[in-house]
Amino acid sequence: MNEPAQSDAERKMQFLYALRSKGVTDARVLNAMEAVDRGPFIRGLFAERAYEDMPLPIACGQTISQPSVVGLMTQALQINPRDKVLEIGTGSGYQAAILSKLARRVYTIDRHRRLVREAREIFDTLDLNNITAITADGSHGLSEQAPFDRIIVTAAAEDPPGPLLAQLKVGGIMVVPVGQSDTVQHLIRVRKTADGLEYDEMRAVRFVPLLEGLGKDT
């Protein structure tokens, strides 16, 4: 006998419970993640798993992070409503959509033109008008829009990238996975103060590597 399908309300309740159980407790972040349906950002075979707390493959050999990691990274940024945020690694666009609910303006960069094009289509469908998605080498940041209040990097670097730190405002926060791509990585929060940089190590993570140049699909 088949089990009855979950209602949207039940699925959403379980989704938010999973986030809270993993440490996502900030009310604004939870509200943003409740407001942005992960479903449209996952296509093909894995679409039915959109509401599970797991990373999933997307086009161009990339992944969409598990929601609890998205929530923890977003929470660590401590975004204010007037902030201008830079995201390196658009991927599916899901993280940028969450950021758009919290910040004044979001700039997101990816080296794969296809990913940027597909993310833009979803942003348009969802009327997320405060996101600018750009195909470029994200390791260089976006100097023409700098400085940024917050920067989030969704690919692992060996060290927090110098060009991105230079584009972060004094008083700003950057969250970035740091470590070799084939070994343990750690999520690092960097605060830029008038006296220098302060680092907090948050947790072990697993991200695709931050690569220079554009993807082959561009």
C-alpha positions as a Markdown table, in Angstrom:
| # | Residue | x | y | z |
|---|---|---|---|---|
| 1 | Met | 0.0 | 0.0 | 0.0 |
| 2 | Asn | 1.4 | 3.4 | -1.0 |
| 3 | Glu | 2.0 | 6.0 | 1.6 |
| 4 | Pro | 0.0 | 9.3 | 1.1 |
| 5 | Ala | 2.0 | 12.1 | -0.5 |
| 6 | Gln | 3.3 | 14.8 | 1.9 |
| 7 | Ser | 1.4 | 18.1 | 1.7 |
| 8 | Asp | 3.4 | 21.2 | 0.9 |
| 9 | Ala | 2.9 | 22.4 | 4.5 |
| 10 | Glu | 4.3 | 19.2 | 6.0 |
| 11 | Arg | 7.2 | 19.2 | 3.6 |
| 12 | Lys | 8.0 | 22.9 | 4.5 |
| 13 | Met | 7.7 | 22.2 | 8.2 |
| 14 | Gln | 10.2 | 19.3 | 7.9 |
| 15 | Phe | 12.5 | 21.4 | 5.8 |
| 16 | Leu | 12.6 | 24.2 | 8.4 |
| 17 | Tyr | 12.9 | 21.7 | 11.3 |
| 18 | Ala | 16.0 | 20.2 | 9.5 |
| 19 | Leu | 17.5 | 23.6 | 9.2 |
| 20 | Arg | 17.0 | 24.4 | 12.9 |
| 21 | Ser | 18.4 | 21.0 | 14.0 |
| 22 | Lys | 21.6 | 21.8 | 12.1 |
| 23 | Gly | 22.0 | 25.2 | 13.8 |
| 24 | Val | 20.2 | 27.6 | 11.5 |
| 25 | Thr | 18.4 | 29.7 | 14.1 |
| 26 | Asp | 18.4 | 33.2 | 12.8 |
| 27 | Ala | 14.7 | 34.2 | 12.2 |
| 28 | Arg | 15.4 | 36.4 | 9.1 |
| 29 | Val | 17.5 | 33.6 | 7.5 |
| 30 | Leu | 14.8 | 31.0 | 8.2 |
| 31 | Asn | 12.1 | 33.3 | 6.8 |
| 32 | Ala | 14.1 | 33.8 | 3.7 |
| 33 | Met | 14.7 | 30.1 | 3.2 |
| 34 | Glu | 11.0 | 29.5 | 3.8 |
| 35 | Ala | 10.2 | 32.1 | 1.1 |
| 36 | Val | 12.5 | 30.7 | -1.6 |
| 37 | Asp | 11.4 | 27.3 | -2.9 |
| 38 | Arg | 14.5 | 25.1 | -3.7 |
| 39 | Gly | 12.5 | 23.1 | -6.2 |
| 40 | Pro | 12.9 | 25.4 | -9.3 |
| 41 | Phe | 16.7 | 25.4 | -8.9 |
| 42 | Ile | 17.0 | 21.7 | -9.4 |
| 43 | Arg | 16.2 | 20.1 | -12.7 |
| 44 | Gly | 16.1 | 16.6 | -14.1 |
| 45 | Leu | 16.5 | 13.4 | -12.2 |
| 46 | Phe | 17.1 | 15.0 | -8.8 |
| 47 | Ala | 14.2 | 17.4 | -8.8 |
| 48 | Glu | 12.2 | 15.1 | -6.5 |
| 49 | Arg | 14.9 | 15.3 | -3.9 |
| 50 | Ala | 14.9 | 19.2 | -3.8 |
| 51 | Tyr | 13.5 | 19.2 | -0.2 |
| 52 | Glu | 16.1 | 16.9 | 1.3 |
| 53 | Asp | 19.0 | 18.3 | 3.2 |
| 54 | Met | 21.7 | 17.1 | 0.8 |
| 55 | Pro | 23.9 | 18.5 | -1.9 |
| 56 | Leu | 22.8 | 17.6 | -5.4 |
| 57 | Pro | 24.5 | 17.7 | -8.8 |
| 58 | Ile | 23.6 | 20.4 | -11.3 |
| 59 | Ala | 24.9 | 21.3 | -14.8 |
| 60 | Cys | 28.5 | 22.0 | -15.7 |
| 61 | Gly | 29.8 | 19.5 | -13.1 |
| 62 | Gln | 28.8 | 21.7 | -10.2 |
| 63 | Thr | 26.6 | 21.1 | -7.2 |
| 64 | Ile | 23.8 | 22.9 | -5.3 |
| 65 | Ser | 24.8 | 22.9 | -1.6 |
| 66 | Gln | 22.6 | 21.2 | 1.0 |
| 67 | Pro | 20.1 | 23.7 | 2.5 |
| 68 | Ser | 21.6 | 23.5 | 6.0 |
| 69 | Val | 25.0 | 24.7 | 4.7 |
| 70 | Val | 23.4 | 27.5 | 2.7 |
| 71 | Gly | 21.6 | 28.5 | 5.9 |
| 72 | Leu | 24.7 | 28.4 | 8.1 |
| 73 | Met | 26.8 | 30.4 | 5.5 |
| 74 | Thr | 24.0 | 32.9 | 5.2 |
| 75 | Gln | 23.6 | 33.2 | 9.0 |
| 76 | Ala | 27.4 | 33.7 | 9.4 |
| 77 | Leu | 27.2 | 36.7 | 7.0 |
| 78 | Gln | 24.9 | 38.6 | 9.4 |
| 79 | Ile | 23.4 | 40.5 | 6.5 |
| 80 | Asn | 21.7 | 43.9 | 7.1 |
| 81 | Pro | 18.8 | 45.1 | 4.9 |
| 82 | Arg | 20.9 | 47.9 | 3.4 |
| 83 | Asp | 23.9 | 45.6 | 2.6 |
| 84 | Lys | 25.4 | 45.1 | -0.9 |
| 85 | Val | 26.5 | 41.5 | -1.2 |
| 86 | Leu | 28.9 | 39.7 | -3.6 |
| 87 | Glu | 28.6 | 36.0 | -4.3 |
| 88 | Ile | 31.3 | 34.1 | -6.0 |
| 89 | Gly | 29.8 | 30.9 | -7.6 |
| 90 | Thr | 26.2 | 31.4 | -8.7 |
| 91 | Gly | 25.7 | 27.7 | -9.4 |
| 92 | Ser | 22.0 | 27.0 | -9.5 |
| 93 | Gly | 21.2 | 30.5 | -8.2 |
| 94 | Tyr | 19.6 | 29.2 | -4.9 |
| 95 | Gln | 22.1 | 30.9 | -2.6 |
| 96 | Ala | 21.7 | 34.2 | -4.4 |
| 97 | Ala | 17.9 | 34.0 | -4.1 |
| 98 | Ile | 18.2 | 33.6 | -0.4 |
| 99 | Leu | 20.6 | 36.5 | -0.2 |
| 100 | Ser | 18.2 | 38.7 | -2.2 |
| 101 | Lys | 15.6 | 38.4 | 0.6 |
| 102 | Leu | 18.0 | 39.8 | 3.1 |
| 103 | Ala | 20.2 | 42.4 | 1.3 |
| 104 | Arg | 19.6 | 45.5 | -0.7 |
| 105 | Arg | 21.6 | 44.3 | -3.7 |
| 106 | Val | 23.2 | 41.0 | -4.7 |
| 107 | Tyr | 25.9 | 40.6 | -7.3 |
| 108 | Thr | 26.6 | 37.0 | -8.2 |
| 109 | Ile | 29.4 | 35.7 | -10.5 |
| 110 | Asp | 30.0 | 32.3 | -12.1 |
| 111 | Arg | 32.5 | 31.1 | -14.7 |
| 112 | His | 29.9 | 29.0 | -16.5 |
| 113 | Arg | 27.7 | 31.0 | -18.9 |
| 114 | Arg | 25.0 | 28.3 | -18.9 |
| 115 | Leu | 24.6 | 28.4 | -15.1 |
| 116 | Val | 24.3 | 32.2 | -15.1 |
| 117 | Arg | 21.7 | 32.1 | -18.0 |
| 118 | Glu | 19.6 | 29.5 | -16.2 |
| 119 | Ala | 19.8 | 31.3 | -12.9 |
| 120 | Arg | 18.7 | 34.6 | -14.5 |
| 121 | Glu | 15.7 | 32.8 | -15.9 |
| 122 | Ile | 14.7 | 31.6 | -12.4 |
| 123 | Phe | 15.3 | 35.1 | -10.9 |
| 124 | Asp | 13.0 | 36.6 | -13.5 |
| 125 | Thr | 10.3 | 34.0 | -12.9 |
| 126 | Leu | 10.5 | 34.7 | -9.1 |
| 127 | Asp | 10.6 | 38.5 | -9.5 |
| 128 | Leu | 13.9 | 38.7 | -7.7 |
| 129 | Asn | 14.9 | 42.1 | -9.2 |
| 130 | Asn | 17.7 | 43.0 | -6.9 |
| 131 | Ile | 20.1 | 40.3 | -8.2 |
| 132 | Thr | 22.7 | 41.0 | -11.0 |
| 133 | Ala | 24.2 | 37.7 | -12.4 |
| 134 | Ile | 27.4 | 38.0 | -14.3 |
| 135 | Thr | 29.6 | 35.5 | -16.3 |
| 136 | Ala | 33.2 | 36.2 | -15.2 |
| 137 | Asp | 36.2 | 34.8 | -13.4 |
| 138 | Gly | 35.0 | 35.2 | -9.8 |
| 139 | Ser | 38.4 | 34.9 | -8.3 |
| 140 | His | 39.0 | 38.5 | -9.3 |
| 141 | Gly | 35.7 | 39.7 | -7.7 |
| 142 | Leu | 33.9 | 42.6 | -9.1 |
| 143 | Ser | 36.0 | 45.7 | -8.7 |
| 144 | Glu | 33.7 | 48.1 | -10.5 |
| 145 | Gln | 31.0 | 47.6 | -7.8 |
| 146 | Ala | 33.4 | 47.4 | -4.8 |
| 147 | Pro | 33.5 | 47.7 | -1.9 |
| 148 | Phe | 31.0 | 45.2 | -0.6 |
| 149 | Asp | 29.4 | 44.9 | 2.8 |
| 150 | Arg | 29.4 | 41.1 | 2.6 |
| 151 | Ile | 31.1 | 38.5 | 0.3 |
| 152 | Ile | 30.2 | 34.8 | 0.1 |
| 153 | Val | 32.3 | 32.3 | -1.8 |
| 154 | Thr | 30.6 | 29.0 | -2.7 |
| 155 | Ala | 33.8 | 27.2 | -3.9 |
| 156 | Ala | 36.9 | 26.2 | -1.9 |
| 157 | Ala | 40.0 | 28.3 | -2.1 |
| 158 | Glu | 43.4 | 27.4 | -0.7 |
| 159 | Asp | 43.4 | 30.7 | 1.2 |
| 160 | Pro | 40.8 | 33.5 | 1.4 |
| 161 | Pro | 41.4 | 35.2 | -2.0 |
| 162 | Gly | 43.3 | 38.5 | -1.7 |
| 163 | Pro | 41.4 | 40.3 | -4.5 |
| 164 | Leu | 38.1 | 39.6 | -2.7 |
| 165 | Leu | 39.4 | 40.7 | 0.7 |
| 166 | Ala | 40.5 | 43.9 | -1.0 |
| 167 | Gln | 36.9 | 44.5 | -2.2 |
| 168 | Leu | 35.4 | 44.0 | 1.3 |
| 169 | Lys | 34.5 | 47.1 | 3.3 |
| 170 | Val | 36.0 | 47.8 | 6.7 |
| 171 | Gly | 33.4 | 46.3 | 9.0 |
| 172 | Gly | 32.5 | 43.8 | 6.4 |
| 173 | Ile | 32.3 | 40.0 | 6.6 |
| 174 | Met | 33.4 | 37.3 | 4.1 |
| 175 | Val | 32.5 | 33.6 | 4.4 |
| 176 | Val | 34.6 | 31.2 | 2.4 |
| 177 | Pro | 35.4 | 27.5 | 2.4 |
| 178 | Val | 39.2 | 27.1 | 2.7 |
| 179 | Gly | 41.3 | 24.0 | 1.9 |
| 180 | Gln | 42.6 | 21.8 | -0.8 |
| 181 | Ser | 39.9 | 20.4 | -3.1 |
| 182 | Asp | 40.8 | 16.8 | -2.3 |
| 183 | Thr | 41.2 | 17.1 | 1.5 |
| 184 | Val | 39.3 | 18.5 | 4.4 |
| 185 | Gln | 37.9 | 22.0 | 3.9 |
| 186 | His | 36.8 | 24.4 | 6.6 |
| 187 | Leu | 34.3 | 27.2 | 6.5 |
| 188 | Ile | 36.0 | 30.4 | 7.5 |
| 189 | Arg | 34.4 | 33.7 | 8.5 |
| 190 | Val | 36.7 | 36.7 | 7.9 |
| 191 | Arg | 35.9 | 40.1 | 9.5 |
| 192 | Lys | 37.7 | 43.1 | 8.1 |
| 193 | Thr | 38.5 | 45.7 | 10.8 |
| 194 | Ala | 40.4 | 48.9 | 10.8 |
| 195 | Asp | 43.3 | 47.0 | 12.4 |
| 196 | Gly | 43.3 | 44.0 | 10.0 |
| 197 | Leu | 41.5 | 40.7 | 9.5 |
| 198 | Glu | 39.9 | 38.5 | 12.1 |
| 199 | Tyr | 39.3 | 34.8 | 11.3 |
| 200 | Asp | 36.8 | 32.4 | 12.7 |
| 201 | Glu | 36.8 | 28.7 | 11.8 |
| 202 | Met | 33.2 | 27.4 | 11.7 |
| 203 | Arg | 32.9 | 23.8 | 10.5 |
| 204 | Ala | 34.2 | 21.2 | 8.1 |
| 205 | Val | 32.6 | 21.4 | 4.6 |
| 206 | Arg | 33.0 | 20.0 | 1.1 |
| 207 | Phe | 32.8 | 22.3 | -1.9 |
| 208 | Val | 34.0 | 22.2 | -5.5 |
| 209 | Pro | 37.3 | 24.1 | -6.0 |
| 210 | Leu | 37.5 | 27.8 | -6.9 |
| 211 | Leu | 38.9 | 27.9 | -10.4 |
| 212 | Glu | 40.3 | 30.8 | -12.4 |
| 213 | Gly | 39.2 | 31.5 | -15.9 |
| 214 | Leu | 35.9 | 30.9 | -17.7 |
| 215 | Gly | 34.2 | 27.6 | -18.1 |
| 216 | Lys | 34.4 | 25.7 | -21.4 |
| 217 | Asp | 30.7 | 26.4 | -22.1 |
| 218 | Thr | 31.3 | 30.2 | -22.5 |
